[in-house]
C-alpha cells in the first residue's frame, strides 16, 4: 500500500469520524463505502465513489453541518466543525486527484 493510499485512508477515517459524530449518516455511509473499497484494494471503485462527491448539486461540497440540517452540533461547535470538514474535503480532493494520476484512472 502506497503512502498516498494510506493518507487517503487516514483522511477518510477522520472524515467518517466527523460525520458520524454529527449524525450525518448519509455521507458517513458513503465515506465508509469508499474507505472499504480502498482498503480492499479496489482503487478504481474507491476513486469513482470519491469523484462523485465533488461536483453537482447535492455533493459533499454542498454539505454544511448545522442543527437546522438535522446534525448533532451545537452553535458553539458549528464553525470549528465546518472548518474541519472543509479542510478534510480539500485534502481529499487534492489526494484523490494525485491518486487518479498515479493509478492512470481516467479523470
C-alpha beads as a LAMMPS data file, in Angstrom:
LAMMPS data file: protein, C-alpha beads

107 atoms
106 bonds

1 atom types
1 bond types

-500.0 500.0 xlo xhi
-500.0 500.0 ylo yhi
-500.0 500.0 zlo zhi

Masses

1 110.0

Atoms # bond

1 1 1 0.000 0.000 0.000
2 1 1 1.440 3.340 -1.049
3 1 1 1.871 6.302 1.265
4 1 1 -0.754 8.174 -0.752
5 1 1 -3.319 5.392 -0.261
6 1 1 -2.503 5.342 3.464
7 1 1 -3.024 9.120 3.562
8 1 1 -6.353 8.776 1.737
9 1 1 -7.449 6.084 4.195
10 1 1 -6.451 8.305 7.103
11 1 1 -8.412 11.269 5.734
12 1 1 -11.412 9.050 5.002
13 1 1 -11.277 7.721 8.561
14 1 1 -11.141 11.233 10.009
15 1 1 -13.991 12.354 7.759
16 1 1 -16.066 9.315 8.729
17 1 1 -15.471 10.022 12.421
18 1 1 -16.545 13.650 11.973
19 1 1 -19.667 12.739 10.011
20 1 1 -20.666 10.041 12.494
21 1 1 -20.081 12.422 15.394
22 1 1 -22.534 14.964 13.960
23 1 1 -25.013 12.290 12.796
24 1 1 -24.562 12.906 9.063
25 1 1 -25.429 9.272 8.348
26 1 1 -25.849 9.529 4.563
27 1 1 -22.366 10.934 3.989
28 1 1 -20.766 8.780 6.680
29 1 1 -22.081 5.727 4.833
30 1 1 -20.671 6.921 1.501
31 1 1 -17.283 7.672 3.066
32 1 1 -17.171 4.263 4.727
33 1 1 -18.020 2.610 1.405
34 1 1 -15.100 4.344 -0.340
35 1 1 -12.806 3.561 2.583
36 1 1 -13.707 -0.118 2.379
37 1 1 -13.137 -0.212 -1.394
38 1 1 -9.727 1.397 -0.955
39 1 1 -8.811 -0.824 1.986
40 1 1 -9.728 -3.898 -0.100
41 1 1 -7.529 -2.728 -2.975
42 1 1 -10.409 -1.760 -5.266
43 1 1 -8.846 1.562 -6.213
44 1 1 -10.990 2.241 -9.267
45 1 1 -14.249 1.679 -7.357
46 1 1 -12.999 3.836 -4.479
47 1 1 -11.920 6.580 -6.871
48 1 1 -15.235 6.568 -8.728
49 1 1 -17.120 6.788 -5.438
50 1 1 -14.986 9.668 -4.176
51 1 1 -15.108 11.512 -7.520
52 1 1 -18.895 11.571 -7.301
53 1 1 -18.660 13.642 -4.116
54 1 1 -17.071 16.666 -5.750
55 1 1 -19.449 18.192 -8.222
56 1 1 -23.046 18.827 -8.997
57 1 1 -25.938 19.607 -6.737
58 1 1 -26.167 17.639 -3.527
59 1 1 -22.460 16.849 -3.498
60 1 1 -20.227 16.710 -0.462
61 1 1 -19.165 20.233 -1.410
62 1 1 -22.706 21.373 -0.544
63 1 1 -22.710 19.844 2.937
64 1 1 -22.973 22.337 5.789
65 1 1 -23.037 20.950 9.302
66 1 1 -25.849 22.766 11.101
67 1 1 -28.625 21.833 13.537
68 1 1 -31.239 23.028 11.020
69 1 1 -29.967 20.255 8.717
70 1 1 -30.536 17.677 11.459
71 1 1 -26.915 17.462 12.563
72 1 1 -25.883 16.915 16.165
73 1 1 -23.776 20.026 16.616
74 1 1 -24.113 22.990 18.935
75 1 1 -23.983 26.590 17.774
76 1 1 -20.706 26.896 19.673
77 1 1 -19.107 23.961 17.760
78 1 1 -20.530 24.730 14.329
79 1 1 -17.754 26.934 12.933
80 1 1 -14.955 24.621 14.067
81 1 1 -16.732 21.521 12.738
82 1 1 -17.385 23.125 9.350
83 1 1 -13.758 24.320 9.176
84 1 1 -12.586 20.764 9.888
85 1 1 -14.984 19.461 7.228
86 1 1 -13.665 21.994 4.686
87 1 1 -10.062 21.037 5.421
88 1 1 -10.795 17.324 5.031
89 1 1 -12.717 17.861 1.785
90 1 1 -9.858 19.913 0.369
91 1 1 -7.234 17.379 1.441
92 1 1 -9.248 14.504 -0.025
93 1 1 -9.794 16.312 -3.320
94 1 1 -6.073 17.009 -3.746
95 1 1 -5.056 13.469 -2.781
96 1 1 -7.752 11.920 -4.951
97 1 1 -6.531 13.895 -7.968
98 1 1 -2.977 12.714 -7.321
99 1 1 -4.171 9.131 -6.833
100 1 1 -6.101 9.208 -10.113
101 1 1 -2.996 10.392 -11.958
102 1 1 -0.720 7.860 -10.231
103 1 1 -3.073 4.974 -10.967
104 1 1 -3.774 6.101 -14.536
105 1 1 -7.519 6.174 -13.801
106 1 1 -9.468 8.242 -16.313
107 1 1 -10.476 11.508 -14.678

Bonds

1 1 1 2
2 1 2 3
3 1 3 4
4 1 4 5
5 1 5 6
6 1 6 7
7 1 7 8
8 1 8 9
9 1 9 10
10 1 10 11
11 1 11 12
12 1 12 13
13 1 13 14
14 1 14 15
15 1 15 16
16 1 16 17
17 1 17 18
18 1 18 19
19 1 19 20
20 1 20 21
21 1 21 22
22 1 22 23
23 1 23 24
24 1 24 25
25 1 25 26
26 1 26 27
27 1 27 28
28 1 28 29
29 1 29 30
30 1 30 31
31 1 31 32
32 1 32 33
33 1 33 34
34 1 34 35
35 1 35 36
36 1 36 37
37 1 37 38
38 1 38 39
39 1 39 40
40 1 40 41
41 1 41 42
42 1 42 43
43 1 43 44
44 1 44 45
45 1 45 46
46 1 46 47
47 1 47 48
48 1 48 49
49 1 49 50
50 1 50 51
51 1 51 52
52 1 52 53
53 1 53 54
54 1 54 55
55 1 55 56
56 1 56 57
57 1 57 58
58 1 58 59
59 1 59 60
60 1 60 61
61 1 61 62
62 1 62 63
63 1 63 64
64 1 64 65
65 1 65 66
66 1 66 67
67 1 67 68
68 1 68 69
69 1 69 70
70 1 70 71
71 1 71 72
72 1 72 73
73 1 73 74
74 1 74 75
75 1 75 76
76 1 76 77
77 1 77 78
78 1 78 79
79 1 79 80
80 1 80 81
81 1 81 82
82 1 82 83
83 1 83 84
84 1 84 85
85 1 85 86
86 1 86 87
87 1 87 88
88 1 88 89
89 1 89 90
90 1 90 91
91 1 91 92
92 1 92 93
93 1 93 94
94 1 94 95
95 1 95 96
96 1 96 97
97 1 97 98
98 1 98 99
99 1 99 100
100 1 100 101
101 1 101 102
102 1 102 103
103 1 103 104
104 1 104 105
105 1 105 106
106 1 106 107
